[in-house]
Amino acid sequence: MNGLQAGGDIFDEELFTAEEAAAEVGMKPQTIYVWVSRGHLRPAGTRGKYKLFRLADVFRAEATRDRKRRKRAVAC
């Protein structure tokens, strides 16, 4: 894991760039960028020009998106 450890007392979790988080979750980084642009996922912080994400947030966004897709498929 190449995640960056956030400093301070506020966060004790590792933060990952979109590329690192996507590799951990098994998706393309572009998916994370799309979720951010659509409001499904928010960065936990930034380091320079890079947005950083918690893996738990990425997994939560993925689960939410999967549930919505399943509901649409059942409704058809």
Secondary structure, 3 states (H helix, E strand, C coil): CCCEECCCCCCCCEEEEHHHHHHHHCCCHHHHHHHHHCCCCCCCEEECCEEEECHHHHHHHHHHHHHHHHHHHHHC
